[in-house]
Amino acid sequence: MKEELCGFYSQVITSRGYNFTEAAKVSGMSRSQINNILNHNGREVSIEKIIEGFSGMGYTINFTLEYNQ
């Protein structure tokens, strides 16, 4: 799941034309965390922090958990 979130992060940042500094500012993360998300699949960034970053950019993330018998 984390890798997918990082992929979406990359798409959002690219589509908005943000550099690392701009992405960090709007997401509430450090440039180091942005670099980690974009280049290392968020290896040292928690899923919660990644989700908070999406929120800072105006996105809402919803998860669905289904039980399959």
WOCORSUL-V524789 format. One record per residue. N is the residue number from 1. RES is the residue in three letters. OMEGA is omega in degrees with one decimal (999 if undefined). Layout:
N,RES,OMEGA
N,RES,OMEGA
//
This chain:
1,MET,-178.6
2,LYS,179.5
3,GLU,177.9
4,GLU,178.3
5,LEU,178.6
6,CYS,176.7
7,GLY,177.1
8,PHE,178.9
9,TYR,179.1
10,SER,179.3
11,GLN,-178.9
12,VAL,-178.3
13,ILE,179.2
14,THR,-177.4
15,SER,178.5
16,ARG,177.8
17,GLY,-179.7
18,TYR,165.2
19,ASN,-175.9
20,PHE,-178.2
21,THR,179.0
22,GLU,179.4
23,ALA,179.0
24,ALA,-177.5
25,LYS,-176.5
26,VAL,-177.4
27,SER,-177.7
28,GLY,179.3
29,MET,175.2
30,SER,176.3
31,ARG,178.8
32,SER,178.7
33,GLN,177.5
34,ILE,178.0
35,ASN,-179.5
36,ASN,179.1
37,ILE,-174.9
38,LEU,-172.9
39,ASN,-176.0
40,HIS,179.7
41,ASN,174.9
42,GLY,-173.6
43,ARG,-177.5
44,GLU,178.2
45,VAL,-178.0
46,SER,175.6
47,ILE,179.9
48,GLU,179.7
49,LYS,178.1
50,ILE,178.7
51,ILE,176.4
52,GLU,178.2
53,GLY,175.9
54,PHE,178.7
55,SER,178.0
56,GLY,178.3
57,MET,175.7
58,GLY,-179.5
59,TYR,172.0
60,THR,178.4
61,ILE,177.7
62,ASN,177.3
63,PHE,175.7
64,THR,177.2
65,LEU,-178.4
66,GLU,177.0
67,TYR,177.8
68,ASN,-179.0
69,GLN,999
//
